[in-house]
Amino acid sequence: MSPDVVELIAPVLALTGVGAMVLIGMKMRYTHLQRTRHGGGGEDVARLTENVETLREEVRMLRGEYLELHERVDFAERVLTRGNPPDAKS
């Protein structure tokens, strides 16, 4: 190809690519606006809220179990540090 043809084609291809990216972006934005305007995201928000509440409840349960386990470990440490009295049988 001659340099004149390349000089003519390169800007046309660049502008076509930029135009295509702009059109794709506009289509994605329009689709997003239509979905949110018609309440398409409401179901997702309700599901996410329910999941968050479930996770919060599980964290509360785990904290309770952790505290109970911590108390048991403290008790076991106190018993072990006290030591066992010698058996009368030995």
N, CA, C and O atoms as a CHARMM CRD file, in Angstrom:
* protein
*
  360
    1    1 MET  N      0.83200  -1.17500   0.00000 PROA 1      0.00000
    2    1 MET  CA     0.00000   0.00000   0.00000 PROA 1      0.00000
    3    1 MET  C      0.88100   1.24400   0.00000 PROA 1      0.00000
    4    1 MET  O      1.98400   1.26400   0.54600 PROA 1      0.00000
    5    2 SER  N      0.36200   2.24200  -0.61500 PROA 2      0.00000
    6    2 SER  CA     1.13200   3.48100  -0.66300 PROA 2      0.00000
    7    2 SER  C      0.91000   4.26600   0.62100 PROA 2      0.00000
    8    2 SER  O     -0.13500   4.10400   1.25200 PROA 2      0.00000
    9    3 PRO  N      1.83700   5.09600   1.02500 PROA 3      0.00000
   10    3 PRO  CA     1.70800   5.88600   2.25300 PROA 3      0.00000
   11    3 PRO  C      0.49400   6.80400   2.24400 PROA 3      0.00000
   12    3 PRO  O     -0.05300   7.11100   3.30400 PROA 3      0.00000
   13    4 ASP  N      0.06800   7.24400   1.07600 PROA 4      0.00000
   14    4 ASP  CA    -1.10100   8.11500   1.00000 PROA 4      0.00000
   15    4 ASP  C     -2.36500   7.37700   1.42500 PROA 4      0.00000
   16    4 ASP  O     -3.21800   7.94400   2.10700 PROA 4      0.00000
   17    5 VAL  N     -2.48400   6.12600   1.02700 PROA 5      0.00000
   18    5 VAL  CA    -3.66400   5.32800   1.38600 PROA 5      0.00000
   19    5 VAL  C     -3.66600   5.05200   2.88800 PROA 5      0.00000
   20    5 VAL  O     -4.71300   5.13200   3.53200 PROA 5      0.00000
   21    6 VAL  N     -2.50700   4.73100   3.44700 PROA 6      0.00000
   22    6 VAL  CA    -2.39500   4.46100   4.87300 PROA 6      0.00000
   23    6 VAL  C     -2.73400   5.71400   5.66900 PROA 6      0.00000
   24    6 VAL  O     -3.40500   5.63000   6.69800 PROA 6      0.00000
   25    7 GLU  N     -2.27500   6.87500   5.20400 PROA 7      0.00000
   26    7 GLU  CA    -2.59500   8.13000   5.88100 PROA 7      0.00000
   27    7 GLU  C     -4.08000   8.42500   5.85000 PROA 7      0.00000
   28    7 GLU  O     -4.58800   9.10500   6.74100 PROA 7      0.00000
   29    8 LEU  N     -4.78100   7.93500   4.85800 PROA 8      0.00000
   30    8 LEU  CA    -6.21500   8.15400   4.74500 PROA 8      0.00000
   31    8 LEU  C     -6.99800   7.12800   5.57200 PROA 8      0.00000
   32    8 LEU  O     -7.99900   7.48000   6.19500 PROA 8      0.00000
   33    9 ILE  N     -6.56200   5.88700   5.58700 PROA 9      0.00000
   34    9 ILE  CA    -7.29200   4.81200   6.26700 PROA 9      0.00000
   35    9 ILE  C     -7.09800   4.85700   7.78100 PROA 9      0.00000
   36    9 ILE  O     -8.05300   4.59000   8.51100 PROA 9      0.00000
   37   10 ALA  N     -5.93100   5.17700   8.27600 PROA 10     0.00000
   38   10 ALA  CA    -5.65300   5.14800   9.71900 PROA 10     0.00000
   39   10 ALA  C     -6.59600   6.04300  10.51700 PROA 10     0.00000
   40   10 ALA  O     -7.15400   5.57000  11.50700 PROA 10     0.00000
   41   11 PRO  N     -6.80800   7.29900  10.15100 PROA 11     0.00000
   42   11 PRO  CA    -7.74600   8.12100  10.93300 PROA 11     0.00000
   43   11 PRO  C     -9.18900   7.62400  10.85300 PROA 11     0.00000
   44   11 PRO  O     -9.93900   7.72300  11.82400 PROA 11     0.00000
   45   12 VAL  N     -9.57000   7.09700   9.70600 PROA 12     0.00000
   46   12 VAL  CA   -10.93400   6.57500   9.55200 PROA 12     0.00000
   47   12 VAL  C    -11.13800   5.38500  10.48600 PROA 12     0.00000
   48   12 VAL  O    -12.17100   5.29100  11.14800 PROA 12     0.00000
   49   13 LEU  N    -10.17000   4.48100  10.54600 PROA 13     0.00000
   50   13 LEU  CA   -10.27700   3.32500  11.44200 PROA 13     0.00000
   51   13 LEU  C    -10.27800   3.76500  12.90500 PROA 13     0.00000
   52   13 LEU  O    -11.01400   3.21100  13.72100 PROA 13     0.00000
   53   14 ALA  N     -9.45500   4.75600  13.23400 PROA 14     0.00000
   54   14 ALA  CA    -9.40900   5.23600  14.61600 PROA 14     0.00000
   55   14 ALA  C    -10.73500   5.86100  15.01600 PROA 14     0.00000
   56   14 ALA  O    -11.24200   5.59200  16.10500 PROA 14     0.00000
   57   15 LEU  N    -11.29800   6.68300  14.15600 PROA 15     0.00000
   58   15 LEU  CA   -12.58500   7.31600  14.45700 PROA 15     0.00000
   59   15 LEU  C    -13.70800   6.28900  14.53200 PROA 15     0.00000
   60   15 LEU  O    -14.61700   6.42400  15.35200 PROA 15     0.00000
   61   16 THR  N    -13.65400   5.28100  13.70000 PROA 16     0.00000
   62   16 THR  CA   -14.66300   4.22000  13.74000 PROA 16     0.00000
   63   16 THR  C    -14.58000   3.46500  15.06100 PROA 16     0.00000
   64   16 THR  O    -15.60900   3.15800  15.66300 PROA 16     0.00000
   65   17 GLY  N    -13.37600   3.16400  15.51700 PROA 17     0.00000
   66   17 GLY  CA   -13.20300   2.47000  16.79500 PROA 17     0.00000
   67   17 GLY  C    -13.69600   3.29600  17.96400 PROA 17     0.00000
   68   17 GLY  O    -14.37500   2.77900  18.85100 PROA 17     0.00000
   69   18 VAL  N    -13.35900   4.57800  17.97500 PROA 18     0.00000
   70   18 VAL  CA   -13.81100   5.45600  19.05500 PROA 18     0.00000
   71   18 VAL  C    -15.32900   5.57000  19.03100 PROA 18     0.00000
   72   18 VAL  O    -15.97700   5.52000  20.07700 PROA 18     0.00000
   73   19 GLY  N    -15.89200   5.72300  17.84400 PROA 19     0.00000
   74   19 GLY  CA   -17.35100   5.81800  17.72500 PROA 19     0.00000
   75   19 GLY  C    -18.04300   4.55600  18.21800 PROA 19     0.00000
   76   19 GLY  O    -19.08100   4.63200  18.87500 PROA 19     0.00000
   77   20 ALA  N    -17.48400   3.41300  17.91000 PROA 20     0.00000
   78   20 ALA  CA   -18.06700   2.14400  18.36100 PROA 20     0.00000
   79   20 ALA  C    -18.00800   2.04500  19.87800 PROA 20     0.00000
   80   20 ALA  O    -18.96600   1.59000  20.50400 PROA 20     0.00000
   81   21 MET  N    -16.89700   2.46300  20.48000 PROA 21     0.00000
   82   21 MET  CA   -16.79400   2.41700  21.94600 PROA 21     0.00000
   83   21 MET  C    -17.80600   3.35500  22.59500 PROA 21     0.00000
   84   21 MET  O    -18.39800   3.02000  23.62000 PROA 21     0.00000
   85   22 VAL  N    -18.00300   4.53000  21.99900 PROA 22     0.00000
   86   22 VAL  CA   -18.98200   5.47700  22.54700 PROA 22     0.00000
   87   22 VAL  C    -20.38600   4.89700  22.45500 PROA 22     0.00000
   88   22 VAL  O    -21.15800   4.99900  23.40900 PROA 22     0.00000
   89   23 LEU  N    -20.72500   4.30000  21.34000 PROA 23     0.00000
   90   23 LEU  CA   -22.05700   3.72200  21.16800 PROA 23     0.00000
   91   23 LEU  C    -22.28700   2.55400  22.13000 PROA 23     0.00000
   92   23 LEU  O    -23.37500   2.41700  22.69000 PROA 23     0.00000
   93   24 ILE  N    -21.28200   1.72300  22.32200 PROA 24     0.00000
   94   24 ILE  CA   -21.40900   0.60500  23.26000 PROA 24     0.00000
   95   24 ILE  C    -21.60400   1.12900  24.67400 PROA 24     0.00000
   96   24 ILE  O    -22.44300   0.61700  25.41600 PROA 24     0.00000
   97   25 GLY  N    -20.83800   2.14400  25.05200 PROA 25     0.00000
   98   25 GLY  CA   -20.99400   2.73300  26.38200 PROA 25     0.00000
   99   25 GLY  C    -22.37500   3.33000  26.58000 PROA 25     0.00000
  100   25 GLY  O    -22.97700   3.17300  27.64200 PROA 25     0.00000
  101   26 MET  N    -22.88400   4.02000  25.55300 PROA 26     0.00000
  102   26 MET  CA   -24.22600   4.60600  25.65100 PROA 26     0.00000
  103   26 MET  C    -25.28400   3.52000  25.79000 PROA 26     0.00000
  104   26 MET  O    -26.23100   3.67800  26.56000 PROA 26     0.00000
  105   27 LYS  N    -25.13900   2.43300  25.06300 PROA 27     0.00000
  106   27 LYS  CA   -26.10000   1.32100  25.14800 PROA 27     0.00000
  107   27 LYS  C    -26.07100   0.69900  26.54000 PROA 27     0.00000
  108   27 LYS  O    -27.11900   0.39200  27.10700 PROA 27     0.00000
  109   28 MET  N    -24.87500   0.51500  27.08800 PROA 28     0.00000
  110   28 MET  CA   -24.77300  -0.06900  28.43300 PROA 28     0.00000
  111   28 MET  C    -25.40500   0.85600  29.46500 PROA 28     0.00000
  112   28 MET  O    -26.10100   0.38600  30.36400 PROA 28     0.00000
  113   29 ARG  N    -25.17600   2.15400  29.35200 PROA 29     0.00000
  114   29 ARG  CA   -25.75800   3.12400  30.28600 PROA 29     0.00000
  115   29 ARG  C    -27.27400   3.14500  30.15900 PROA 29     0.00000
  116   29 ARG  O    -27.97600   3.17900  31.17000 PROA 29     0.00000
  117   30 TYR  N    -27.79000   3.12600  28.93500 PROA 30     0.00000
  118   30 TYR  CA   -29.23400   3.13000  28.71000 PROA 30     0.00000
  119   30 TYR  C    -29.87300   1.88400  29.31700 PROA 30     0.00000
  120   30 TYR  O    -30.91700   1.97000  29.96400 PROA 30     0.00000
  121   31 THR  N    -29.25000   0.73000  29.11000 PROA 31     0.00000
  122   31 THR  CA   -29.77400  -0.51200  29.66700 PROA 31     0.00000
  123   31 THR  C    -29.77600  -0.46300  31.18900 PROA 31     0.00000
  124   31 THR  O    -30.73600  -0.89900  31.82500 PROA 31     0.00000
  125   32 HSD  N    -28.71400   0.06100  31.77000 PROA 32     0.00000
  126   32 HSD  CA   -28.64200   0.17600  33.22600 PROA 32     0.00000
  127   32 HSD  C    -29.73300   1.11000  33.75400 PROA 32     0.00000
  128   32 HSD  O    -30.39600   0.79600  34.74200 PROA 32     0.00000
  129   33 LEU  N    -29.91600   2.24700  33.10100 PROA 33     0.00000
  130   33 LEU  CA   -30.95200   3.19100  33.53700 PROA 33     0.00000
  131   33 LEU  C    -32.34000   2.58300  33.43000 PROA 33     0.00000
  132   33 LEU  O    -33.17100   2.78500  34.31500 PROA 33     0.00000
  133   34 GLN  N    -32.60400   1.84500  32.36600 PROA 34     0.00000
  134   34 GLN  CA   -33.91500   1.21500  32.20400 PROA 34     0.00000
  135   34 GLN  C    -34.16800   0.17900  33.30200 PROA 34     0.00000
  136   34 GLN  O    -35.27200   0.08600  33.84000 PROA 34     0.00000
  137   35 ARG  N    -33.13500  -0.59300  33.62300 PROA 35     0.00000
  138   35 ARG  CA   -33.28000  -1.60600  34.66700 PROA 35     0.00000
  139   35 ARG  C    -33.55400  -0.97900  36.02600 PROA 35     0.00000
  140   35 ARG  O    -34.42700  -1.43400  36.76500 PROA 35     0.00000
  141   36 THR  N    -32.80800   0.06300  36.34900 PROA 36     0.00000
  142   36 THR  CA   -32.98000   0.69000  37.66500 PROA 36     0.00000
  143   36 THR  C    -34.24600   1.52600  37.72700 PROA 36     0.00000
  144   36 THR  O    -34.86300   1.62900  38.78700 PROA 36     0.00000
  145   37 ARG  N    -34.64300   2.11800  36.62400 PROA 37     0.00000
  146   37 ARG  CA   -35.84300   2.94700  36.60300 PROA 37     0.00000
  147   37 ARG  C    -37.09800   2.10500  36.79600 PROA 37     0.00000
  148   37 ARG  O    -38.05700   2.55500  37.42100 PROA 37     0.00000
  149   38 HSD  N    -37.09600   0.90500  36.27200 PROA 38     0.00000
  150   38 HSD  CA   -38.26500   0.03600  36.37100 PROA 38     0.00000
  151   38 HSD  C    -38.20200  -0.90900  37.56100 PROA 38     0.00000
  152   38 HSD  O    -38.98600  -1.85600  37.63600 PROA 38     0.00000
  153   39 GLY  N    -37.31000  -0.67700  38.46600 PROA 39     0.00000
  154   39 GLY  CA   -37.24000  -1.47100  39.69100 PROA 39     0.00000
  155   39 GLY  C    -36.64500  -2.84300  39.51100 PROA 39     0.00000
  156   39 GLY  O    -36.89500  -3.72900  40.32800 PROA 39     0.00000
  157   40 GLY  N    -35.87300  -3.04700  38.47600 PROA 40     0.00000
  158   40 GLY  CA   -35.26400  -4.35400  38.25500 PROA 40     0.00000
  159   40 GLY  C    -34.26200  -4.71800  39.33000 PROA 40     0.00000
  160   40 GLY  O    -33.99300  -5.90000  39.54600 PROA 40     0.00000
  161   41 GLY  N    -33.69900  -3.72200  40.01400 PROA 41     0.00000
  162   41 GLY  CA   -32.70100  -3.99200  41.03300 PROA 41     0.00000
  163   41 GLY  C    -33.30000  -4.22400  42.40300 PROA 41     0.00000
  164   41 GLY  O    -32.56700  -4.58200  43.32500 PROA 41     0.00000
  165   42 GLY  N    -34.61000  -4.03500  42.58100 PROA 42     0.00000
  166   42 GLY  CA   -35.24200  -4.17500  43.88400 PROA 42     0.00000
  167   42 GLY  C    -35.15300  -5.57500  44.45200 PROA 42     0.00000
  168   42 GLY  O    -34.97100  -5.75600  45.65600 PROA 42     0.00000
  169   43 GLU  N    -35.28100  -6.56400  43.58400 PROA 43     0.00000
  170   43 GLU  CA   -35.19700  -7.95200  44.03700 PROA 43     0.00000
  171   43 GLU  C    -33.79200  -8.26700  44.53600 PROA 43     0.00000
  172   43 GLU  O    -33.61000  -8.97700  45.52500 PROA 43     0.00000
  173   44 ASP  N    -32.80700  -7.72500  43.83200 PROA 44     0.00000
  174   44 ASP  CA   -31.42100  -7.94800  44.24300 PROA 44     0.00000
  175   44 ASP  C    -31.15100  -7.30900  45.59700 PROA 44     0.00000
  176   44 ASP  O    -30.46300  -7.89300  46.43500 PROA 44     0.00000
  177   45 VAL  N    -31.68500  -6.11500  45.81600 PROA 45     0.00000
  178   45 VAL  CA   -31.47800  -5.42100  47.08500 PROA 45     0.00000
  179   45 VAL  C    -32.12300  -6.20900  48.21600 PROA 45     0.00000
  180   45 VAL  O    -31.53100  -6.35400  49.28500 PROA 45     0.00000
  181   46 ALA  N    -33.32800  -6.71900  47.99200 PROA 46     0.00000
  182   46 ALA  CA   -34.00600  -7.50800  49.02800 PROA 46     0.00000
  183   46 ALA  C    -33.22400  -8.77900  49.33900 PROA 46     0.00000
  184   46 ALA  O    -33.08900  -9.16200  50.50200 PROA 46     0.00000
  185   47 ARG  N    -32.71300  -9.42600  48.30800 PROA 47     0.00000
  186   47 ARG  CA   -31.93900 -10.65900  48.51100 PROA 47     0.00000
  187   47 ARG  C    -30.64800 -10.35800  49.25900 PROA 47     0.00000
  188   47 ARG  O    -30.26200 -11.10100  50.16200 PROA 47     0.00000
  189   48 LEU  N    -29.98100  -9.27200  48.88500 PROA 48     0.00000
  190   48 LEU  CA   -28.74300  -8.90300  49.57900 PROA 48     0.00000
  191   48 LEU  C    -29.00000  -8.52800  51.02700 PROA 48     0.00000
  192   48 LEU  O    -28.21600  -8.87700  51.90900 PROA 48     0.00000
  193   49 THR  N    -30.09800  -7.81500  51.27900 PROA 49     0.00000
  194   49 THR  CA   -30.44100  -7.45200  52.65700 PROA 49     0.00000
  195   49 THR  C    -30.69200  -8.70600  53.48300 PROA 49     0.00000
  196   49 THR  O    -30.25000  -8.79500  54.62800 PROA 49     0.00000
  197   50 GLU  N    -31.38800  -9.65900  52.91900 PROA 50     0.00000
  198   50 GLU  CA   -31.64700 -10.92000  53.62700 PROA 50     0.00000
  199   50 GLU  C    -30.34000 -11.66500  53.90200 PROA 50     0.00000
  200   50 GLU  O    -30.15600 -12.22000  54.98600 PROA 50     0.00000
  201   51 ASN  N    -29.43600 -11.67800  52.92400 PROA 51     0.00000
  202   51 ASN  CA   -28.14500 -12.34100  53.12100 PROA 51     0.00000
  203   51 ASN  C    -27.32700 -11.66300  54.21600 PROA 51     0.00000
  204   51 ASN  O    -26.66900 -12.33800  55.00800 PROA 51     0.00000
  205   52 VAL  N    -27.36400 -10.34200  54.26300 PROA 52     0.00000
  206   52 VAL  CA   -26.62100  -9.61500  55.28800 PROA 52     0.00000
  207   52 VAL  C    -27.18600  -9.94200  56.66700 PROA 52     0.00000
  208   52 VAL  O    -26.42300 -10.16100  57.60800 PROA 52     0.00000
  209   53 GLU  N    -28.49400  -9.97500  56.79700 PROA 53     0.00000
  210   53 GLU  CA   -29.10600 -10.30700  58.08900 PROA 53     0.00000
  211   53 GLU  C    -28.74800 -11.72900  58.51100 PROA 53     0.00000
  212   53 GLU  O    -28.47900 -11.97900  59.68600 PROA 53     0.00000
  213   54 THR  N    -28.74200 -12.65000  57.57000 PROA 54     0.00000
  214   54 THR  CA   -28.35900 -14.03000  57.87500 PROA 54     0.00000
  215   54 THR  C    -26.91800 -14.07900  58.37000 PROA 54     0.00000
  216   54 THR  O    -26.61600 -14.76300  59.34800 PROA 54     0.00000
  217   55 LEU  N    -26.03400 -13.35700  57.69600 PROA 55     0.00000
  218   55 LEU  CA   -24.62500 -13.33600  58.10600 PROA 55     0.00000
  219   55 LEU  C    -24.45900 -12.70100  59.48100 PROA 55     0.00000
  220   55 LEU  O    -23.64300 -13.16200  60.27900 PROA 55     0.00000
  221   56 ARG  N    -25.22300 -11.64900  59.76800 PROA 56     0.00000
  222   56 ARG  CA   -25.13800 -11.02600  61.08600 PROA 56     0.00000
  223   56 ARG  C    -25.55800 -11.99700  62.17700 PROA 56     0.00000
  224   56 ARG  O    -24.93300 -12.04900  63.23600 PROA 56     0.00000
  225   57 GLU  N    -26.59900 -12.75700  61.92900 PROA 57     0.00000
  226   57 GLU  CA   -27.06000 -13.73700  62.91400 PROA 57     0.00000
  227   57 GLU  C    -26.00000 -14.81900  63.12600 PROA 57     0.00000
  228   57 GLU  O    -25.75400 -15.23900  64.25600 PROA 57     0.00000
  229   58 GLU  N    -25.37900 -15.26300  62.04400 PROA 58     0.00000
  230   58 GLU  CA   -24.32800 -16.27300  62.17700 PROA 58     0.00000
  231   58 GLU  C    -23.14300 -15.72500  62.96700 PROA 58     0.00000
  232   58 GLU  O    -22.55000 -16.45200  63.76400 PROA 58     0.00000
  233   59 VAL  N    -22.79000 -14.46100  62.76300 PROA 59     0.00000
  234   59 VAL  CA   -21.68900 -13.85600  63.51900 PROA 59     0.00000
  235   59 VAL  C    -22.05300 -13.78800  65.00000 PROA 59     0.00000
  236   59 VAL  O    -21.20700 -14.04300  65.85700 PROA 59     0.00000
  237   60 ARG  N    -23.32000 -13.44200  65.31200 PROA 60     0.00000
  238   60 ARG  CA   -23.74200 -13.41900  66.71300 PROA 60     0.00000
  239   60 ARG  C    -23.60300 -14.80500  67.34700 PROA 60     0.00000
  240   60 ARG  O    -23.13600 -14.92800  68.47900 PROA 60     0.00000
  241   61 MET  N    -24.00900 -15.84800  66.61500 PROA 61     0.00000
  242   61 MET  CA   -23.89100 -17.21200  67.13600 PROA 61     0.00000
  243   61 MET  C    -22.42600 -17.58000  67.34300 PROA 61     0.00000
  244   61 MET  O    -22.07600 -18.16600  68.36800 PROA 61     0.00000
  245   62 LEU  N    -21.56900 -17.24600  66.38800 PROA 62     0.00000
  246   62 LEU  CA   -20.15200 -17.56900  66.50400 PROA 62     0.00000
  247   62 LEU  C    -19.50600 -16.83600  67.67100 PROA 62     0.00000
  248   62 LEU  O    -18.64300 -17.39100  68.35100 PROA 62     0.00000
  249   63 ARG  N    -19.91700 -15.59400  67.90900 PROA 63     0.00000
  250   63 ARG  CA   -19.38200 -14.86400  69.06100 PROA 63     0.00000
  251   63 ARG  C    -19.77500 -15.54400  70.36300 PROA 63     0.00000
  252   63 ARG  O    -18.96300 -15.64900  71.28200 PROA 63     0.00000
  253   64 GLY  N    -21.02300 -16.00600  70.44500 PROA 64     0.00000
  254   64 GLY  CA   -21.46100 -16.72500  71.64300 PROA 64     0.00000
  255   64 GLY  C    -20.66600 -17.99600  71.85500 PROA 64     0.00000
  256   64 GLY  O    -20.23900 -18.29500  72.97000 PROA 64     0.00000
  257   65 GLU  N    -20.46700 -18.74600  70.77500 PROA 65     0.00000
  258   65 GLU  CA   -19.67600 -19.97200  70.88300 PROA 65     0.00000
  259   65 GLU  C    -18.23000 -19.66100  71.26500 PROA 65     0.00000
  260   65 GLU  O    -17.61600 -20.39500  72.04000 PROA 65     0.00000
  261   66 TYR  N    -17.69100 -18.57500  70.72100 PROA 66     0.00000
  262   66 TYR  CA   -16.32400 -18.17800  71.05600 PROA 66     0.00000
  263   66 TYR  C    -16.21400 -17.83300  72.53900 PROA 66     0.00000
  264   66 TYR  O    -15.27000 -18.25400  73.20700 PROA 66     0.00000
  265   67 LEU  N    -17.16800 -17.07400  73.05000 PROA 67     0.00000
  266   67 LEU  CA   -17.12000 -16.70700  74.46600 PROA 67     0.00000
  267   67 LEU  C    -17.22500 -17.93600  75.36600 PROA 67     0.00000
  268   67 LEU  O    -16.53500 -18.02900  76.38100 PROA 67     0.00000
  269   68 GLU  N    -18.09100 -18.87900  74.99000 PROA 68     0.00000
  270   68 GLU  CA   -18.22500 -20.10700  75.78200 PROA 68     0.00000
  271   68 GLU  C    -16.91500 -20.89700  75.74800 PROA 68     0.00000
  272   68 GLU  O    -16.46200 -21.39200  76.78100 PROA 68     0.00000
  273   69 LEU  N    -16.31500 -21.01600  74.58000 PROA 69     0.00000
  274   69 LEU  CA   -15.05000 -21.73200  74.46000 PROA 69     0.00000
  275   69 LEU  C    -13.94800 -21.03600  75.25900 PROA 69     0.00000
  276   69 LEU  O    -13.11800 -21.69600  75.88400 PROA 69     0.00000
  277   70 HSD  N    -13.94400 -19.70900  75.23700 PROA 70     0.00000
  278   70 HSD  CA   -12.95500 -18.94700  75.98900 PROA 70     0.00000
  279   70 HSD  C    -13.09000 -19.20500  77.49500 PROA 70     0.00000
  280   70 HSD  O    -12.09100 -19.35600  78.19800 PROA 70     0.00000
  281   71 GLU  N    -14.32100 -19.25100  77.97400 PROA 71     0.00000
  282   71 GLU  CA   -14.54700 -19.54300  79.39100 PROA 71     0.00000
  283   71 GLU  C    -14.05000 -20.93900  79.74400 PROA 71     0.00000
  284   71 GLU  O    -13.46200 -21.13800  80.80800 PROA 71     0.00000
  285   72 ARG  N    -14.28000 -21.89400  78.87000 PROA 72     0.00000
  286   72 ARG  CA   -13.82600 -23.26400  79.13700 PROA 72     0.00000
  287   72 ARG  C    -12.30500 -23.34400  79.16500 PROA 72     0.00000
  288   72 ARG  O    -11.73600 -24.03400  80.01200 PROA 72     0.00000
  289   73 VAL  N    -11.64700 -22.65000  78.25300 PROA 73     0.00000
  290   73 VAL  CA   -10.18600 -22.65400  78.22300 PROA 73     0.00000
  291   73 VAL  C     -9.64300 -22.00700  79.50000 PROA 73     0.00000
  292   73 VAL  O     -8.69200 -22.51100  80.09600 PROA 73     0.00000
  293   74 ASP  N    -10.25300 -20.88400  79.92000 PROA 74     0.00000
  294   74 ASP  CA    -9.82400 -20.24100  81.16800 PROA 74     0.00000
  295   74 ASP  C     -9.97500 -21.18700  82.35100 PROA 74     0.00000
  296   74 ASP  O     -9.08800 -21.26800  83.20100 PROA 74     0.00000
  297   75 PHE  N    -11.09200 -21.90000  82.41000 PROA 75     0.00000
  298   75 PHE  CA   -11.31300 -22.83900  83.50200 PROA 75     0.00000
  299   75 PHE  C    -10.25900 -23.94600  83.47200 PROA 75     0.00000
  300   75 PHE  O     -9.69200 -24.30200  84.50500 PROA 75     0.00000
  301   76 ALA  N    -10.00100 -24.48600  82.27600 PROA 76     0.00000
  302   76 ALA  CA    -9.01000 -25.55600  82.16000 PROA 76     0.00000
  303   76 ALA  C     -7.62200 -25.05600  82.56500 PROA 76     0.00000
  304   76 ALA  O     -6.87000 -25.79000  83.20600 PROA 76     0.00000
  305   77 GLU  N     -7.27500 -23.83800  82.20800 PROA 77     0.00000
  306   77 GLU  CA    -5.97300 -23.28500  82.60500 PROA 77     0.00000
  307   77 GLU  C     -5.88400 -23.13500  84.12300 PROA 77     0.00000
  308   77 GLU  O     -4.84200 -23.42300  84.71300 PROA 77     0.00000
  309   78 ARG  N     -6.96400 -22.68800  84.75500 PROA 78     0.00000
  310   78 ARG  CA    -6.94900 -22.53800  86.21900 PROA 78     0.00000
  311   78 ARG  C     -6.78400 -23.88900  86.89900 PROA 78     0.00000
  312   78 ARG  O     -6.03300 -24.00800  87.86700 PROA 78     0.00000
  313   79 VAL  N     -7.47400 -24.90200  86.40600 PROA 79     0.00000
  314   79 VAL  CA    -7.36100 -26.23800  86.99600 PROA 79     0.00000
  315   79 VAL  C     -5.95000 -26.77600  86.81400 PROA 79     0.00000
  316   79 VAL  O     -5.38700 -27.36400  87.73800 PROA 79     0.00000
  317   80 LEU  N     -5.37300 -26.58100  85.63500 PROA 80     0.00000
  318   80 LEU  CA    -4.03000 -27.10600  85.37700 PROA 80     0.00000
  319   80 LEU  C     -2.96200 -26.35800  86.16700 PROA 80     0.00000
  320   80 LEU  O     -1.98200 -26.97100  86.59000 PROA 80     0.00000
  321   81 THR  N     -3.11700 -25.07700  86.37700 PROA 81     0.00000
  322   81 THR  CA    -2.11300 -24.33600  87.14000 PROA 81     0.00000
  323   81 THR  C     -2.19500 -24.63700  88.62400 PROA 81     0.00000
  324   81 THR  O     -1.19400 -24.52900  89.33200 PROA 81     0.00000
  325   82 ARG  N     -3.37100 -25.01200  89.10700 PROA 82     0.00000
  326   82 ARG  CA    -3.51500 -25.38600  90.52100 PROA 82     0.00000
  327   82 ARG  C     -2.74400 -26.66000  90.81100 PROA 82     0.00000
  328   82 ARG  O     -2.21200 -26.83800  91.90700 PROA 82     0.00000
  329   83 GLY  N     -2.68600 -27.52600  89.84800 PROA 83     0.00000
  330   83 GLY  CA    -2.00300 -28.80300  90.03100 PROA 83     0.00000
  331   83 GLY  C     -2.90000 -29.79700  90.74100 PROA 83     0.00000
  332   83 GLY  O     -3.85200 -29.42100  91.42500 PROA 83     0.00000
  333   84 ASN  N     -2.58900 -31.05500  90.57000 PROA 84     0.00000
  334   84 ASN  CA    -3.36700 -32.12100  91.21200 PROA 84     0.00000
  335   84 ASN  C     -2.71900 -32.50300  92.52100 PROA 84     0.00000
  336   84 ASN  O     -1.49900 -32.65900  92.57100 PROA 84     0.00000
  337   85 PRO  N     -3.48400 -32.66000  93.57500 PROA 85     0.00000
  338   85 PRO  CA    -2.90300 -33.16000  94.81600 PROA 85     0.00000
  339   85 PRO  C     -2.47700 -34.60700  94.64000 PROA 85     0.00000
  340   85 PRO  O     -3.08500 -35.34000  93.86000 PROA 85     0.00000
  341   86 PRO  N     -1.44800 -35.02500  95.35100 PROA 86     0.00000
  342   86 PRO  CA    -0.99600 -36.42500  95.20100 PROA 86     0.00000
  343   86 PRO  C     -2.10300 -37.38500  95.66100 PROA 86     0.00000
  344   86 PRO  O     -2.81800 -37.12700  96.62800 PROA 86     0.00000
  345   87 ASP  N     -2.21200 -38.49100  94.93400 PROA 87     0.00000
  346   87 ASP  CA    -3.21200 -39.50200  95.26900 PROA 87     0.00000
  347   87 ASP  C     -2.79400 -40.21000  96.57400 PROA 87     0.00000
  348   87 ASP  O     -1.61200 -40.38300  96.86900 PROA 87     0.00000
  349   88 ALA  N     -3.79400 -40.59600  97.31100 PROA 88     0.00000
  350   88 ALA  CA    -3.53300 -41.32500  98.56200 PROA 88     0.00000
  351   88 ALA  C     -3.07200 -42.74300  98.26900 PROA 88     0.00000
  352   88 ALA  O     -2.39100 -43.35400  99.09200 PROA 88     0.00000
  353   89 LYS  N     -3.44200 -43.28200  97.08700 PROA 89     0.00000
  354   89 LYS  CA    -3.11400 -44.65000  96.73200 PROA 89     0.00000
  355   89 LYS  C     -1.64300 -44.78700  96.33400 PROA 89     0.00000
  356   89 LYS  O     -1.08500 -45.87100  96.50600 PROA 89     0.00000
  357   90 SER  N     -0.99900 -43.77100  95.82300 PROA 90     0.00000
  358   90 SER  CA     0.37300 -43.87500  95.32300 PROA 90     0.00000
  359   90 SER  C      1.35800 -44.03300  96.44200 PROA 90     0.00000
  360   90 SER  O      2.56000 -44.13400  96.19700 PROA 90     0.00000
